[in-house]
Amino acid sequence: MAKLSVTPEFSLEMEGFTAQTNDFYENWNEKFRAFLGNDAALKQLYDDNGLTVEDGKLCMTFERED
């Protein structure tokens, strides 16, 4: 398994896999690095804002003030 360094950076400009995509590992690694970077950025955003995903639904967590 490849060890990819991932930067938590969200990008909408991800290139998808198509039938014309060759299977060189450089192409796979670069595409998965972008995918994993998006995933890491979203997780960081959730964590920073108290968001969680429960049963496939986005939830906001609150702390009770006494």
PyMOL Python script that loads the backbone (N, CA, C, O; Angstrom):
from pymol import cmd

cmd.read_pdbstr("""\
ATOM      1  N   MET A   1       0.844  -1.179   0.000  1.00  0.00           N
ATOM      2  CA  MET A   1       0.000   0.000   0.000  1.00  0.00           C
ATOM      3  C   MET A   1       0.887   1.239   0.000  1.00  0.00           C
ATOM      4  O   MET A   1       1.913   1.285   0.677  1.00  0.00           O
ATOM      5  N   ALA A   2       0.481   2.219  -0.754  1.00  0.00           N
ATOM      6  CA  ALA A   2       1.252   3.461  -0.850  1.00  0.00           C
ATOM      7  C   ALA A   2       1.082   4.298   0.405  1.00  0.00           C
ATOM      8  O   ALA A   2       0.015   4.317   1.018  1.00  0.00           O
ATOM      9  N   LYS A   3       2.135   4.978   0.771  1.00  0.00           N
ATOM     10  CA  LYS A   3       2.062   5.918   1.885  1.00  0.00           C
ATOM     11  C   LYS A   3       1.995   7.308   1.278  1.00  0.00           C
ATOM     12  O   LYS A   3       3.003   7.849   0.825  1.00  0.00           O
ATOM     13  N   LEU A   4       0.807   7.877   1.271  1.00  0.00           N
ATOM     14  CA  LEU A   4       0.594   9.181   0.658  1.00  0.00           C
ATOM     15  C   LEU A   4       0.635  10.274   1.706  1.00  0.00           C
ATOM     16  O   LEU A   4       0.053  10.135   2.782  1.00  0.00           O
ATOM     17  N   SER A   5       1.316  11.354   1.395  1.00  0.00           N
ATOM     18  CA  SER A   5       1.234  12.519   2.256  1.00  0.00           C
ATOM     19  C   SER A   5       0.018  13.322   1.804  1.00  0.00           C
ATOM     20  O   SER A   5      -0.154  13.598   0.616  1.00  0.00           O
ATOM     21  N   VAL A   6      -0.808  13.685   2.753  1.00  0.00           N
ATOM     22  CA  VAL A   6      -2.069  14.348   2.437  1.00  0.00           C
ATOM     23  C   VAL A   6      -2.100  15.718   3.082  1.00  0.00           C
ATOM     24  O   VAL A   6      -1.810  15.860   4.271  1.00  0.00           O
ATOM     25  N   THR A   7      -2.449  16.720   2.302  1.00  0.00           N
ATOM     26  CA  THR A   7      -2.653  18.070   2.811  1.00  0.00           C
ATOM     27  C   THR A   7      -4.158  18.284   2.942  1.00  0.00           C
ATOM     28  O   THR A   7      -4.885  18.157   1.957  1.00  0.00           O
ATOM     29  N   PRO A   8      -4.639  18.611   4.154  1.00  0.00           N
ATOM     30  CA  PRO A   8      -6.082  18.824   4.303  1.00  0.00           C
ATOM     31  C   PRO A   8      -6.530  20.103   3.611  1.00  0.00           C
ATOM     32  O   PRO A   8      -6.658  21.152   4.242  1.00  0.00           O
ATOM     33  N   GLU A   9      -6.762  20.005   2.329  1.00  0.00           N
ATOM     34  CA  GLU A   9      -7.138  21.150   1.510  1.00  0.00           C
ATOM     35  C   GLU A   9      -8.313  20.754   0.632  1.00  0.00           C
ATOM     36  O   GLU A   9      -8.226  19.787  -0.125  1.00  0.00           O
ATOM     37  N   PHE A  10      -9.413  21.496   0.728  1.00  0.00           N
ATOM     38  CA  PHE A  10     -10.605  21.170  -0.045  1.00  0.00           C
ATOM     39  C   PHE A  10     -10.514  21.776  -1.436  1.00  0.00           C
ATOM     40  O   PHE A  10     -10.158  22.944  -1.591  1.00  0.00           O
ATOM     41  N   SER A  11     -10.835  20.982  -2.441  1.00  0.00           N
ATOM     42  CA  SER A  11     -10.800  21.443  -3.825  1.00  0.00           C
ATOM     43  C   SER A  11     -11.948  20.820  -4.600  1.00  0.00           C
ATOM     44  O   SER A  11     -12.172  19.612  -4.523  1.00  0.00           O
ATOM     45  N   LEU A  12     -12.670  21.634  -5.341  1.00  0.00           N
ATOM     46  CA  LEU A  12     -13.729  21.120  -6.208  1.00  0.00           C
ATOM     47  C   LEU A  12     -13.187  20.713  -7.568  1.00  0.00           C
ATOM     48  O   LEU A  12     -13.918  20.152  -8.383  1.00  0.00           O
ATOM     49  N   GLU A  13     -11.926  20.988  -7.818  1.00  0.00           N
ATOM     50  CA  GLU A  13     -11.305  20.719  -9.110  1.00  0.00           C
ATOM     51  C   GLU A  13     -10.620  19.359  -9.129  1.00  0.00           C
ATOM     52  O   GLU A  13      -9.442  19.262  -9.472  1.00  0.00           O
ATOM     53  N   MET A  14     -11.348  18.314  -8.766  1.00  0.00           N
ATOM     54  CA  MET A  14     -10.788  16.971  -8.781  1.00  0.00           C
ATOM     55  C   MET A  14     -11.093  16.306 -10.115  1.00  0.00           C
ATOM     56  O   MET A  14     -12.219  16.366 -10.609  1.00  0.00           O
ATOM     57  N   GLU A  15     -10.084  15.674 -10.689  1.00  0.00           N
ATOM     58  CA  GLU A  15     -10.274  14.963 -11.939  1.00  0.00           C
ATOM     59  C   GLU A  15     -10.747  13.543 -11.633  1.00  0.00           C
ATOM     60  O   GLU A  15     -10.142  12.846 -10.818  1.00  0.00           O
ATOM     61  N   GLY A  16     -11.807  13.125 -12.272  1.00  0.00           N
ATOM     62  CA  GLY A  16     -12.349  11.800 -12.040  1.00  0.00           C
ATOM     63  C   GLY A  16     -11.667  10.743 -12.869  1.00  0.00           C
ATOM     64  O   GLY A  16     -10.971  11.044 -13.838  1.00  0.00           O
ATOM     65  N   PHE A  17     -11.874   9.502 -12.480  1.00  0.00           N
ATOM     66  CA  PHE A  17     -11.378   8.377 -13.264  1.00  0.00           C
ATOM     67  C   PHE A  17     -12.328   8.120 -14.420  1.00  0.00           C
ATOM     68  O   PHE A  17     -13.547   8.149 -14.251  1.00  0.00           O
ATOM     69  N   THR A  18     -11.776   7.873 -15.579  1.00  0.00           N
ATOM     70  CA  THR A  18     -12.576   7.540 -16.751  1.00  0.00           C
ATOM     71  C   THR A  18     -11.989   6.291 -17.397  1.00  0.00           C
ATOM     72  O   THR A  18     -10.960   5.784 -16.951  1.00  0.00           O
ATOM     73  N   ALA A  19     -12.629   5.803 -18.427  1.00  0.00           N
ATOM     74  CA  ALA A  19     -12.111   4.646 -19.147  1.00  0.00           C
ATOM     75  C   ALA A  19     -10.774   4.973 -19.821  1.00  0.00           C
ATOM     76  O   ALA A  19      -9.999   4.066 -20.123  1.00  0.00           O
ATOM     77  N   GLN A  20     -10.500   6.252 -20.059  1.00  0.00           N
ATOM     78  CA  GLN A  20      -9.254   6.659 -20.706  1.00  0.00           C
ATOM     79  C   GLN A  20      -8.107   6.876 -19.705  1.00  0.00           C
ATOM     80  O   GLN A  20      -6.966   7.085 -20.115  1.00  0.00           O
ATOM     81  N   THR A  21      -8.399   6.829 -18.411  1.00  0.00           N
ATOM     82  CA  THR A  21      -7.358   7.007 -17.400  1.00  0.00           C
ATOM     83  C   THR A  21      -6.442   5.789 -17.419  1.00  0.00           C
ATOM     84  O   THR A  21      -6.891   4.656 -17.252  1.00  0.00           O
ATOM     85  N   ASN A  22      -5.153   6.039 -17.627  1.00  0.00           N
ATOM     86  CA  ASN A  22      -4.241   4.888 -17.585  1.00  0.00           C
ATOM     87  C   ASN A  22      -3.999   4.504 -16.129  1.00  0.00           C
ATOM     88  O   ASN A  22      -4.282   5.276 -15.214  1.00  0.00           O
ATOM     89  N   ASP A  23      -3.482   3.325 -15.936  1.00  0.00           N
ATOM     90  CA  ASP A  23      -3.378   2.800 -14.581  1.00  0.00           C
ATOM     91  C   ASP A  23      -1.981   2.938 -13.986  1.00  0.00           C
ATOM     92  O   ASP A  23      -1.600   2.142 -13.128  1.00  0.00           O
ATOM     93  N   PHE A  24      -1.219   3.926 -14.420  1.00  0.00           N
ATOM     94  CA  PHE A  24       0.077   4.157 -13.802  1.00  0.00           C
ATOM     95  C   PHE A  24      -0.141   4.608 -12.363  1.00  0.00           C
ATOM     96  O   PHE A  24      -1.058   5.376 -12.071  1.00  0.00           O
ATOM     97  N   TYR A  25       0.706   4.126 -11.477  1.00  0.00           N
ATOM     98  CA  TYR A  25       0.519   4.438 -10.062  1.00  0.00           C
ATOM     99  C   TYR A  25       0.579   5.931  -9.788  1.00  0.00           C
ATOM    100  O   TYR A  25      -0.059   6.402  -8.847  1.00  0.00           O
ATOM    101  N   GLU A  26       1.325   6.687 -10.581  1.00  0.00           N
ATOM    102  CA  GLU A  26       1.387   8.133 -10.350  1.00  0.00           C
ATOM    103  C   GLU A  26       0.010   8.773 -10.517  1.00  0.00           C
ATOM    104  O   GLU A  26      -0.355   9.673  -9.762  1.00  0.00           O
ATOM    105  N   ASN A  27      -0.753   8.305 -11.510  1.00  0.00           N
ATOM    106  CA  ASN A  27      -2.086   8.851 -11.735  1.00  0.00           C
ATOM    107  C   ASN A  27      -3.019   8.491 -10.588  1.00  0.00           C
ATOM    108  O   ASN A  27      -3.788   9.332 -10.121  1.00  0.00           O
ATOM    109  N   TRP A  28      -2.953   7.250 -10.136  1.00  0.00           N
ATOM    110  CA  TRP A  28      -3.814   6.833  -9.026  1.00  0.00           C
ATOM    111  C   TRP A  28      -3.464   7.595  -7.759  1.00  0.00           C
ATOM    112  O   TRP A  28      -4.353   8.095  -7.069  1.00  0.00           O
ATOM    113  N   ASN A  29      -2.162   7.689  -7.443  1.00  0.00           N
ATOM    114  CA  ASN A  29      -1.747   8.368  -6.220  1.00  0.00           C
ATOM    115  C   ASN A  29      -2.180   9.826  -6.210  1.00  0.00           C
ATOM    116  O   ASN A  29      -2.659  10.326  -5.192  1.00  0.00           O
ATOM    117  N   GLU A  30      -2.015  10.509  -7.334  1.00  0.00           N
ATOM    118  CA  GLU A  30      -2.379  11.927  -7.388  1.00  0.00           C
ATOM    119  C   GLU A  30      -3.881  12.127  -7.210  1.00  0.00           C
ATOM    120  O   GLU A  30      -4.308  13.041  -6.505  1.00  0.00           O
ATOM    121  N   LYS A  31      -4.672  11.283  -7.840  1.00  0.00           N
ATOM    122  CA  LYS A  31      -6.133  11.406  -7.708  1.00  0.00           C
ATOM    123  C   LYS A  31      -6.586  11.067  -6.293  1.00  0.00           C
ATOM    124  O   LYS A  31      -7.449  11.750  -5.741  1.00  0.00           O
ATOM    125  N   PHE A  32      -6.019  10.031  -5.708  1.00  0.00           N
ATOM    126  CA  PHE A  32      -6.404   9.674  -4.341  1.00  0.00           C
ATOM    127  C   PHE A  32      -5.883  10.683  -3.331  1.00  0.00           C
ATOM    128  O   PHE A  32      -6.519  10.906  -2.301  1.00  0.00           O
ATOM    129  N   ARG A  33      -4.739  11.295  -3.605  1.00  0.00           N
ATOM    130  CA  ARG A  33      -4.224  12.335  -2.710  1.00  0.00           C
ATOM    131  C   ARG A  33      -5.210  13.498  -2.669  1.00  0.00           C
ATOM    132  O   ARG A  33      -5.472  14.038  -1.594  1.00  0.00           O
ATOM    133  N   ALA A  34      -5.760  13.895  -3.813  1.00  0.00           N
ATOM    134  CA  ALA A  34      -6.751  14.971  -3.846  1.00  0.00           C
ATOM    135  C   ALA A  34      -8.018  14.554  -3.109  1.00  0.00           C
ATOM    136  O   ALA A  34      -8.586  15.346  -2.357  1.00  0.00           O
ATOM    137  N   PHE A  35      -8.464  13.317  -3.319  1.00  0.00           N
ATOM    138  CA  PHE A  35      -9.658  12.816  -2.641  1.00  0.00           C
ATOM    139  C   PHE A  35      -9.449  12.784  -1.125  1.00  0.00           C
ATOM    140  O   PHE A  35     -10.305  13.239  -0.367  1.00  0.00           O
ATOM    141  N   LEU A  36      -8.313  12.247  -0.691  1.00  0.00           N
ATOM    142  CA  LEU A  36      -8.031  12.165   0.741  1.00  0.00           C
ATOM    143  C   LEU A  36      -7.813  13.548   1.349  1.00  0.00           C
ATOM    144  O   LEU A  36      -8.153  13.774   2.510  1.00  0.00           O
ATOM    145  N   GLY A  37      -7.246  14.478   0.569  1.00  0.00           N
ATOM    146  CA  GLY A  37      -7.092  15.857   1.055  1.00  0.00           C
ATOM    147  C   GLY A  37      -8.446  16.502   1.289  1.00  0.00           C
ATOM    148  O   GLY A  37      -8.636  17.200   2.285  1.00  0.00           O
ATOM    149  N   ASN A  38      -9.396  16.277   0.379  1.00  0.00           N
ATOM    150  CA  ASN A  38     -10.754  16.783   0.574  1.00  0.00           C
ATOM    151  C   ASN A  38     -11.387  16.163   1.816  1.00  0.00           C
ATOM    152  O   ASN A  38     -12.015  16.859   2.613  1.00  0.00           O
ATOM    153  N   ASP A  39     -11.220  14.863   1.975  1.00  0.00           N
ATOM    154  CA  ASP A  39     -11.785  14.166   3.124  1.00  0.00           C
ATOM    155  C   ASP A  39     -11.191  14.699   4.432  1.00  0.00           C
ATOM    156  O   ASP A  39     -11.918  14.922   5.400  1.00  0.00           O
ATOM    157  N   ALA A  40      -9.875  14.901   4.458  1.00  0.00           N
ATOM    158  CA  ALA A  40      -9.210  15.424   5.653  1.00  0.00           C
ATOM    159  C   ALA A  40      -9.667  16.853   5.950  1.00  0.00           C
ATOM    160  O   ALA A  40      -9.848  17.211   7.114  1.00  0.00           O
ATOM    161  N   ALA A  41      -9.855  17.668   4.917  1.00  0.00           N
ATOM    162  CA  ALA A  41     -10.306  19.047   5.119  1.00  0.00           C
ATOM    163  C   ALA A  41     -11.726  19.074   5.687  1.00  0.00           C
ATOM    164  O   ALA A  41     -12.027  19.869   6.577  1.00  0.00           O
ATOM    165  N   LEU A  42     -12.590  18.209   5.174  1.00  0.00           N
ATOM    166  CA  LEU A  42     -13.961  18.158   5.696  1.00  0.00           C
ATOM    167  C   LEU A  42     -13.982  17.674   7.143  1.00  0.00           C
ATOM    168  O   LEU A  42     -14.725  18.212   7.964  1.00  0.00           O
ATOM    169  N   LYS A  43     -13.176  16.668   7.462  1.00  0.00           N
ATOM    170  CA  LYS A  43     -13.122  16.176   8.845  1.00  0.00           C
ATOM    171  C   LYS A  43     -12.627  17.271   9.775  1.00  0.00           C
ATOM    172  O   LYS A  43     -13.165  17.451  10.867  1.00  0.00           O
ATOM    173  N   GLN A  44     -11.596  18.009   9.345  1.00  0.00           N
ATOM    174  CA  GLN A  44     -11.082  19.108  10.162  1.00  0.00           C
ATOM    175  C   GLN A  44     -12.157  20.180  10.361  1.00  0.00           C
ATOM    176  O   GLN A  44     -12.288  20.723  11.457  1.00  0.00           O
ATOM    177  N   LEU A  45     -12.923  20.487   9.318  1.00  0.00           N
ATOM    178  CA  LEU A  45     -14.011  21.453   9.415  1.00  0.00           C
ATOM    179  C   LEU A  45     -15.078  20.969  10.406  1.00  0.00           C
ATOM    180  O   LEU A  45     -15.555  21.744  11.235  1.00  0.00           O
ATOM    181  N   TYR A  46     -15.444  19.701  10.318  1.00  0.00           N
ATOM    182  CA  TYR A  46     -16.423  19.133  11.256  1.00  0.00           C
ATOM    183  C   TYR A  46     -15.914  19.246  12.685  1.00  0.00           C
ATOM    184  O   TYR A  46     -16.629  19.711  13.573  1.00  0.00           O
ATOM    185  N   ASP A  47     -14.665  18.816  12.903  1.00  0.00           N
ATOM    186  CA  ASP A  47     -14.099  18.829  14.248  1.00  0.00           C
ATOM    187  C   ASP A  47     -13.996  20.239  14.808  1.00  0.00           C
ATOM    188  O   ASP A  47     -14.289  20.459  15.983  1.00  0.00           O
ATOM    189  N   ASP A  48     -13.586  21.193  13.989  1.00  0.00           N
ATOM    190  CA  ASP A  48     -13.417  22.576  14.447  1.00  0.00           C
ATOM    191  C   ASP A  48     -14.744  23.236  14.810  1.00  0.00           C
ATOM    192  O   ASP A  48     -14.773  24.152  15.632  1.00  0.00           O
ATOM    193  N   ASN A  49     -15.841  22.780  14.207  1.00  0.00           N
ATOM    194  CA  ASN A  49     -17.141  23.419  14.426  1.00  0.00           C
ATOM    195  C   ASN A  49     -18.116  22.571  15.234  1.00  0.00           C
ATOM    196  O   ASN A  49     -19.299  22.899  15.317  1.00  0.00           O
ATOM    197  N   GLY A  50     -17.634  21.489  15.828  1.00  0.00           N
ATOM    198  CA  GLY A  50     -18.497  20.663  16.675  1.00  0.00           C
ATOM    199  C   GLY A  50     -19.527  19.874  15.893  1.00  0.00           C
ATOM    200  O   GLY A  50     -20.604  19.583  16.414  1.00  0.00           O
ATOM    201  N   LEU A  51     -19.222  19.524  14.659  1.00  0.00           N
ATOM    202  CA  LEU A  51     -20.157  18.755  13.843  1.00  0.00           C
ATOM    203  C   LEU A  51     -19.801  17.282  13.895  1.00  0.00           C
ATOM    204  O   LEU A  51     -18.629  16.916  13.982  1.00  0.00           O
ATOM    205  N   THR A  52     -20.823  16.442  13.841  1.00  0.00           N
ATOM    206  CA  THR A  52     -20.630  15.004  13.769  1.00  0.00           C
ATOM    207  C   THR A  52     -21.590  14.443  12.729  1.00  0.00           C
ATOM    208  O   THR A  52     -22.515  15.124  12.287  1.00  0.00           O
ATOM    209  N   VAL A  53     -21.359  13.214  12.354  1.00  0.00           N
ATOM    210  CA  VAL A  53     -22.272  12.521  11.450  1.00  0.00           C
ATOM    211  C   VAL A  53     -22.836  11.326  12.213  1.00  0.00           C
ATOM    212  O   VAL A  53     -22.091  10.443  12.638  1.00  0.00           O
ATOM    213  N   GLU A  54     -24.138  11.308  12.381  1.00  0.00           N
ATOM    214  CA  GLU A  54     -24.829  10.227  13.073  1.00  0.00           C
ATOM    215  C   GLU A  54     -25.862   9.635  12.146  1.00  0.00           C
ATOM    216  O   GLU A  54     -26.723  10.353  11.637  1.00  0.00           O
ATOM    217  N   ASP A  55     -25.792   8.350  11.922  1.00  0.00           N
ATOM    218  CA  ASP A  55     -26.729   7.657  11.028  1.00  0.00           C
ATOM    219  C   ASP A  55     -26.811   8.332   9.656  1.00  0.00           C
ATOM    220  O   ASP A  55     -27.886   8.415   9.061  1.00  0.00           O
ATOM    221  N   GLY A  56     -25.676   8.807   9.164  1.00  0.00           N
ATOM    222  CA  GLY A  56     -25.633   9.425   7.848  1.00  0.00           C
ATOM    223  C   GLY A  56     -26.161  10.844   7.804  1.00  0.00           C
ATOM    224  O   GLY A  56     -26.311  11.410   6.721  1.00  0.00           O
ATOM    225  N   LYS A  57     -26.446  11.433   8.958  1.00  0.00           N
ATOM    226  CA  LYS A  57     -26.964  12.803   9.015  1.00  0.00           C
ATOM    227  C   LYS A  57     -25.979  13.701   9.735  1.00  0.00           C
ATOM    228  O   LYS A  57     -25.400  13.316  10.751  1.00  0.00           O
ATOM    229  N   LEU A  58     -25.791  14.904   9.202  1.00  0.00           N
ATOM    230  CA  LEU A  58     -24.905  15.878   9.808  1.00  0.00           C
ATOM    231  C   LEU A  58     -25.565  16.466  11.045  1.00  0.00           C
ATOM    232  O   LEU A  58     -26.699  16.940  10.974  1.00  0.00           O
ATOM    233  N   CYS A  59     -24.865  16.441  12.185  1.00  0.00           N
ATOM    234  CA  CYS A  59     -25.427  16.923  13.455  1.00  0.00           C
ATOM    235  C   CYS A  59     -24.493  17.960  14.072  1.00  0.00           C
ATOM    236  O   CYS A  59     -23.278  17.923  13.878  1.00  0.00           O
ATOM    237  N   MET A  60     -25.085  18.873  14.809  1.00  0.00           N
ATOM    238  CA  MET A  60     -24.328  19.869  15.555  1.00  0.00           C
ATOM    239  C   MET A  60     -24.390  19.477  17.025  1.00  0.00           C
ATOM    240  O   MET A  60     -25.464  19.179  17.549  1.00  0.00           O
ATOM    241  N   THR A  61     -23.249  19.479  17.683  1.00  0.00           N
ATOM    242  CA  THR A  61     -23.220  19.147  19.107  1.00  0.00           C
ATOM    243  C   THR A  61     -23.182  20.441  19.905  1.00  0.00           C
ATOM    244  O   THR A  61     -22.523  21.409  19.524  1.00  0.00           O
ATOM    245  N   PHE A  62     -23.887  20.434  20.996  1.00  0.00           N
ATOM    246  CA  PHE A  62     -23.944  21.612  21.870  1.00  0.00           C
ATOM    247  C   PHE A  62     -23.514  21.214  23.269  1.00  0.00           C
ATOM    248  O   PHE A  62     -23.719  20.079  23.698  1.00  0.00           O
ATOM    249  N   GLU A  63     -22.922  22.155  23.968  1.00  0.00           N
ATOM    250  CA  GLU A  63     -22.591  21.942  25.360  1.00  0.00           C
ATOM    251  C   GLU A  63     -23.565  22.729  26.211  1.00  0.00           C
ATOM    252  O   GLU A  63     -23.842  23.896  25.936  1.00  0.00           O
ATOM    253  N   ARG A  64     -24.075  22.095  27.232  1.00  0.00           N
ATOM    254  CA  ARG A  64     -25.039  22.739  28.114  1.00  0.00           C
ATOM    255  C   ARG A  64     -24.317  23.694  29.052  1.00  0.00           C
ATOM    256  O   ARG A  64     -23.318  23.340  29.679  1.00  0.00           O
ATOM    257  N   GLU A  65     -24.834  24.888  29.135  1.00  0.00           N
ATOM    258  CA  GLU A  65     -24.307  25.872  30.084  1.00  0.00           C
ATOM    259  C   GLU A  65     -25.178  25.862  31.313  1.00  0.00           C
ATOM    260  O   GLU A  65     -26.395  26.031  31.224  1.00  0.00           O
ATOM    261  N   ASP A  66     -24.561  25.666  32.459  1.00  0.00           N
ATOM    262  CA  ASP A  66     -25.333  25.639  33.722  1.00  0.00           C
ATOM    263  C   ASP A  66     -25.288  26.955  34.418  1.00  0.00           C
ATOM    264  O   ASP A  66     -25.879  27.109  35.487  1.00  0.00           O
TER     265      ASP A  66
END
""", "prot")
cmd.dss("prot")
cmd.show_as("cartoon", "prot")
cmd.util.cbc("prot")
cmd.orient("prot")
